[in-house]
Amino acid sequence: MANQTNRVAIVGSGFVGSTYAYALMNQGIAEEIVLIDINSHKADGDAMDLNHGKLFTPSPSKVWNGDYSDCKDADIVCISASVSQSEEETRLTVVEKNTSIVKSVVEKVMASGFDGIFLVVSNPVDIITYATWEFSGLPKERVIGTGTSLDTARLLFKLGEYFQVNPSSINGYIIGEHGDSQLAAYSSVSICGKPLMDIVNSEPQYSLADIEKIAIDVRDAAYHVWDRKGATYFGIGMALARITKAILRNENTILPVSAYLDGEYGFHDVYVGVPAIINREGISKIVEIDLIKDEQEKLAASVNVLKSTMEPIFKPEAT
């Protein structure tokens, strides 16, 4: 990463990609933002629209409609290009279509001479992140998926509402697939340093049934948003910006992302949502939180869902 100016290239200027660019500008995270889309006319319109608001941003980011050659000097290339997921589909049912798309994208990005970090948001994000890693040949630490970052934010928001506490005072994670097999690792959740389960078990106004329902609501949140507005993009755009900030500012912040497991949690050769330390080099370290037996079994089931879906395409090594 010899480039002195932080450049983020966004491949796919749809709802998610353009919202990500908007979040980057509003927070002054990147000096240069390149929008790349098969619909160049649309990407050009997004760049124009963002530039018109430059006066109101913390710093005057340079934004333009570019092409794959602009990825050469990028610190981060975000892959948000994908086919749209209908309300009748799950994230996993679009895997073959999006794997084909990401193969083409990665080949073009790598042909530019890119040597930075891939940040993947296209669904199913864990599998598409694996595909990006395999097609790019980059070290696993420099290929990161958004994973369960948004799911975790949704969880902390809902718990904050329930316990009437600012979500920033709650520590905990959704782990596993960014999808229907995800799990809330409640045994390690704490509120102001006090274990969540201790609070639930000791204070009668709270119940296990309520927090189990919160986990279900978080799992199904995307479907509820789709039912109301047809797509999700504000939350994930902000999650992308947060991960980007942790990378470019070398924060060593722990975030739940889709990371490659090579023995961590007892699994191999799979990308899955887990907490990880994020800095300028990408994933510095995967954080292995303590899980109770039930959570370990649910995580294993989630990994198996991903591996069985991947197998016809990648045939990953058996654990």
C-alpha positions as CSV (number, residue, x, y, z in Angstrom):
1,M,0.0,0.0,0.0
2,A,2.5,2.6,-1.2
3,N,-0.2,5.0,-2.3
4,Q,-0.1,8.2,-0.2
5,T,-3.7,9.1,-0.8
6,N,-6.4,6.7,0.4
7,R,-8.4,5.5,-2.6
8,V,-11.5,3.3,-2.4
9,A,-12.8,1.8,-5.6
10,I,-16.4,0.6,-5.5
11,V,-17.4,-2.0,-8.1
12,G,-21.1,-1.9,-8.4
13,S,-22.8,1.5,-8.0
14,G,-26.2,0.3,-7.2
15,F,-28.2,0.9,-3.9
16,V,-25.4,-0.5,-1.7
17,G,-22.4,0.8,-3.6
18,S,-23.7,4.4,-3.9
19,T,-24.8,4.5,-0.3
20,Y,-21.4,3.3,0.8
21,A,-19.8,6.1,-1.2
22,Y,-22.2,8.6,0.4
23,A,-21.2,7.3,3.9
24,L,-17.5,7.6,3.0
25,M,-18.0,11.2,1.9
26,N,-20.1,12.3,4.8
27,Q,-17.5,10.9,7.3
28,G,-14.4,12.1,5.4
29,I,-12.9,8.6,5.4
30,A,-11.3,8.4,1.9
31,E,-9.6,11.1,-0.1
32,E,-10.5,9.3,-3.4
33,I,-13.6,7.4,-4.3
34,V,-13.9,5.6,-7.7
35,L,-17.3,4.3,-8.9
36,I,-17.2,1.5,-11.4
37,D,-20.3,0.0,-12.9
38,I,-21.4,-1.8,-16.0
39,N,-23.9,1.0,-16.3
40,S,-21.3,3.8,-16.6
41,H,-24.0,6.4,-17.2
42,K,-25.5,5.6,-13.8
43,A,-22.2,5.7,-12.0
44,D,-21.4,9.0,-13.7
45,G,-24.7,10.4,-12.3
46,D,-23.8,9.1,-8.8
47,A,-20.4,10.8,-9.0
48,M,-22.0,14.1,-10.1
49,D,-24.6,13.9,-7.4
50,L,-21.9,13.2,-4.7
51,N,-19.6,16.0,-6.0
52,H,-22.5,18.5,-5.8
53,G,-22.6,17.9,-2.0
54,K,-18.9,18.2,-1.5
55,L,-19.3,21.6,0.2
56,F,-21.1,20.0,3.1
57,T,-18.6,17.2,3.8
58,P,-15.7,17.2,6.4
59,S,-13.1,16.9,3.7
60,P,-13.3,17.3,-0.1
61,S,-13.0,13.8,-1.3
62,K,-12.4,13.4,-5.0
63,V,-15.1,11.3,-6.6
64,W,-15.4,10.1,-10.2
65,N,-16.8,7.5,-12.5
66,G,-13.9,5.3,-13.4
67,D,-12.9,1.9,-14.8
68,Y,-10.9,-1.1,-13.7
69,S,-7.5,0.6,-14.4
70,D,-8.3,2.9,-11.4
71,C,-8.1,-0.1,-9.1
72,K,-4.3,-0.3,-9.5
73,D,-3.7,2.5,-7.0
74,A,-6.6,1.6,-4.8
75,D,-6.1,0.7,-1.1
76,I,-9.5,-1.0,-1.0
77,V,-11.6,-2.4,-3.7
78,C,-15.2,-3.0,-2.6
79,I,-17.2,-5.6,-4.5
80,S,-20.9,-4.8,-4.4
81,A,-21.8,-5.9,-7.9
82,S,-24.4,-8.7,-7.8
83,V,-27.8,-9.8,-9.1
84,S,-30.7,-8.6,-7.1
85,Q,-32.2,-11.0,-4.5
86,S,-35.9,-11.3,-4.7
87,E,-38.1,-11.6,-1.6
88,E,-38.7,-15.2,-2.4
89,E,-35.0,-16.0,-2.4
90,T,-32.5,-16.5,0.4
91,R,-29.0,-15.1,0.2
92,L,-27.7,-18.6,-0.6
93,T,-30.0,-19.2,-3.6
94,V,-28.2,-16.5,-5.7
95,V,-24.7,-18.0,-5.1
96,E,-24.0,-19.4,-8.6
97,K,-25.1,-16.2,-10.4
98,N,-23.0,-14.0,-8.1
99,T,-20.0,-16.3,-8.1
100,S,-19.9,-15.9,-11.9
101,I,-20.1,-12.1,-11.6
102,V,-17.4,-11.9,-9.0
103,K,-15.0,-14.0,-11.0
104,S,-15.2,-11.6,-13.9
105,V,-14.8,-8.6,-11.5
106,V,-11.8,-10.0,-9.7
107,E,-10.0,-11.0,-12.9
108,K,-10.4,-7.4,-14.2
109,V,-9.3,-5.8,-10.8
110,M,-6.2,-8.0,-10.5
111,A,-5.3,-7.3,-14.2
112,S,-4.9,-3.7,-13.2
113,G,-2.1,-4.5,-10.8
114,F,-4.2,-4.1,-7.7
115,D,-2.4,-5.1,-4.5
116,G,-4.6,-3.8,-1.7
117,I,-7.5,-5.2,0.3
118,F,-10.8,-6.6,-1.1
119,L,-13.9,-5.7,0.9
120,V,-16.8,-7.8,-0.2
121,V,-20.5,-7.1,0.4
122,S,-22.2,-9.1,-2.5
123,N,-24.4,-11.9,-1.2
124,P,-24.1,-14.6,-0.1
125,V,-21.3,-12.6,1.4
126,D,-19.4,-15.5,3.1
127,I,-19.2,-17.6,-0.1
128,I,-18.6,-14.6,-2.4
129,T,-15.7,-13.5,-0.1
130,Y,-14.3,-17.1,-0.4
131,A,-14.6,-16.8,-4.2
132,T,-12.9,-13.4,-4.2
133,W,-10.0,-14.9,-2.2
134,E,-9.7,-17.9,-4.4
135,F,-9.9,-16.0,-7.7
136,S,-7.6,-13.2,-6.6
137,G,-4.7,-15.2,-5.1
138,L,-4.3,-12.6,-2.4
139,P,-3.5,-13.5,1.2
140,K,-6.5,-14.4,3.2
141,E,-5.9,-11.5,5.6
142,R,-6.5,-9.1,2.7
143,V,-9.9,-10.4,1.6
144,I,-12.6,-9.4,4.0
145,G,-16.4,-9.8,3.8
146,T,-18.9,-7.6,5.7
147,G,-20.0,-10.8,7.4
148,T,-22.2,-10.3,10.4
149,S,-21.3,-6.7,11.0
150,L,-24.8,-5.4,10.1
151,D,-26.4,-8.4,11.9
152,T,-24.4,-7.5,15.1
153,A,-25.4,-3.8,14.8
154,R,-29.1,-4.9,14.5
155,L,-28.7,-7.1,17.6
156,L,-27.1,-4.3,19.7
157,F,-29.8,-1.9,18.5
158,K,-32.6,-4.3,19.5
159,L,-31.0,-5.1,22.9
160,G,-30.5,-1.4,23.5
161,E,-34.2,-0.8,23.0
162,Y,-35.1,-3.7,25.3
163,F,-32.8,-2.9,28.1
164,Q,-33.0,0.9,27.5
165,V,-29.3,1.2,27.2
166,N,-27.2,2.9,24.4
167,P,-26.1,0.2,22.0
168,S,-22.5,1.4,22.3
169,S,-22.6,0.2,26.0
170,I,-23.4,-3.4,24.9
171,N,-20.7,-5.8,23.8
172,G,-21.6,-8.9,21.8
173,Y,-21.8,-10.5,18.4
174,I,-23.9,-12.3,15.9
175,I,-21.6,-15.0,14.4
176,G,-21.8,-17.6,11.6
177,E,-23.4,-17.1,8.2
178,H,-24.7,-13.7,7.2
179,G,-28.1,-15.4,6.7
180,D,-30.7,-17.7,8.2
181,S,-28.3,-20.0,10.1
182,Q,-26.6,-17.2,12.0
183,L,-26.6,-17.2,15.8
184,A,-26.5,-14.7,18.6
185,A,-23.7,-15.6,20.9
186,Y,-25.6,-14.5,24.0
187,S,-23.3,-16.3,26.5
188,S,-20.6,-13.7,25.8
189,V,-22.9,-10.6,25.5
190,S,-22.4,-8.0,28.3
191,I,-24.1,-4.8,29.2
192,C,-21.8,-2.3,30.9
193,G,-19.6,-5.2,31.8
194,K,-22.3,-7.3,33.3
195,P,-23.1,-10.6,31.5
196,L,-26.4,-10.5,29.7
197,M,-27.6,-13.8,31.0
198,D,-27.0,-12.7,34.6
199,I,-29.2,-9.7,34.0
200,V,-32.0,-11.8,32.5
201,N,-31.8,-14.4,35.2
202,S,-31.8,-11.9,38.1
203,E,-34.2,-9.2,37.0
204,P,-37.9,-10.2,36.6
205,Q,-38.8,-7.6,34.0
206,Y,-36.6,-9.4,31.5
207,S,-37.1,-12.9,30.1
208,L,-35.2,-15.5,28.0
209,A,-38.1,-15.7,25.7
210,D,-37.8,-12.0,24.9
211,I,-34.1,-12.1,24.0
212,E,-34.6,-15.3,22.0
213,K,-37.3,-13.4,20.0
214,I,-34.8,-10.5,19.5
215,A,-32.4,-13.0,17.9
216,I,-35.1,-14.2,15.5
217,D,-36.1,-10.6,14.7
218,V,-32.4,-9.8,13.9
219,R,-32.1,-12.9,11.7
220,D,-35.2,-11.9,9.7
221,A,-34.6,-8.2,9.7
222,A,-33.6,-8.0,6.0
223,Y,-36.9,-9.7,5.0
224,H,-38.9,-7.1,7.0
225,V,-37.0,-4.2,5.3
226,W,-37.4,-5.7,1.8
227,D,-41.2,-6.1,2.5
228,R,-41.3,-2.3,3.2
229,K,-38.9,-0.8,0.8
230,G,-37.7,-3.5,-1.6
231,A,-34.0,-3.5,-0.6
232,T,-31.5,-2.9,2.3
233,Y,-28.7,-0.4,1.8
234,F,-28.5,2.3,4.5
235,G,-27.4,0.0,7.3
236,I,-24.9,-2.0,5.2
237,G,-23.5,1.1,3.6
238,M,-22.7,2.4,7.1
239,A,-21.2,-1.0,8.1
240,L,-18.9,-0.8,5.0
241,A,-17.8,2.7,6.0
242,R,-17.0,1.5,9.5
243,I,-14.9,-1.4,8.3
244,T,-13.2,0.9,5.8
245,K,-12.4,3.4,8.5
246,A,-10.8,0.7,10.7
247,I,-8.6,-0.3,7.7
248,L,-7.5,3.0,6.5
249,R,-6.9,4.5,9.9
250,N,-5.1,1.4,11.2
251,E,-7.4,1.2,14.2
252,N,-6.9,-2.4,15.4
253,T,-10.6,-2.4,16.1
254,I,-12.5,-5.6,16.7
255,L,-15.4,-6.0,14.2
256,P,-17.5,-9.0,13.2
257,V,-16.5,-9.7,9.6
258,S,-16.4,-12.6,7.2
259,A,-12.9,-14.0,7.7
260,Y,-11.1,-17.1,6.6
261,L,-10.9,-19.8,9.3
262,D,-7.8,-22.0,9.4
263,G,-8.3,-23.8,12.6
264,E,-10.0,-21.1,14.6
265,Y,-13.2,-22.3,16.3
266,G,-12.2,-25.7,15.0
267,F,-13.0,-25.0,11.3
268,H,-10.9,-24.9,8.2
269,D,-11.2,-23.6,4.6
270,V,-14.3,-21.4,5.0
271,Y,-15.2,-17.8,5.3
272,V,-17.6,-17.0,8.1
273,G,-18.7,-14.1,10.3
274,V,-16.5,-13.9,13.4
275,P,-15.0,-11.0,15.4
276,A,-11.6,-10.0,14.1
277,I,-9.0,-7.3,14.7
278,I,-9.0,-5.0,11.6
279,N,-6.2,-2.7,10.7
280,R,-4.2,-1.4,7.7
281,E,-3.1,-4.9,6.8
282,G,-6.6,-6.2,6.8
283,I,-7.4,-8.9,9.3
284,S,-4.7,-8.9,11.9
285,K,-6.2,-11.7,14.1
286,I,-9.4,-13.6,14.5
287,V,-10.8,-13.3,18.0
288,E,-12.1,-16.6,19.4
289,I,-14.9,-15.8,21.9
290,D,-15.9,-18.5,24.4
291,L,-19.0,-20.3,23.3
292,I,-21.3,-22.6,25.3
293,K,-22.0,-26.1,23.9
294,D,-25.3,-25.0,22.3
295,E,-23.6,-22.1,20.5
296,Q,-20.8,-24.3,19.4
297,E,-23.3,-26.7,17.8
298,K,-25.2,-23.9,16.1
299,L,-21.9,-22.4,14.7
300,A,-21.0,-25.9,13.4
301,A,-24.4,-26.1,11.7
302,S,-24.0,-22.7,10.2
303,V,-20.5,-23.6,8.8
304,N,-22.0,-26.8,7.4
305,V,-24.7,-24.8,5.6
306,L,-22.0,-22.7,3.9
307,K,-19.8,-25.6,3.0
308,S,-22.6,-27.7,1.6
309,T,-23.7,-24.7,-0.6
310,M,-20.1,-24.1,-1.7
311,E,-19.2,-27.7,-2.5
312,P,-20.6,-27.9,-6.0
313,I,-18.7,-24.8,-7.0
314,F,-15.4,-24.9,-5.0
315,K,-15.2,-28.4,-3.5
316,P,-13.3,-27.0,-0.5
317,E,-11.0,-29.4,1.5
318,A,-12.7,-31.4,4.2
319,T,-12.1,-30.5,7.8
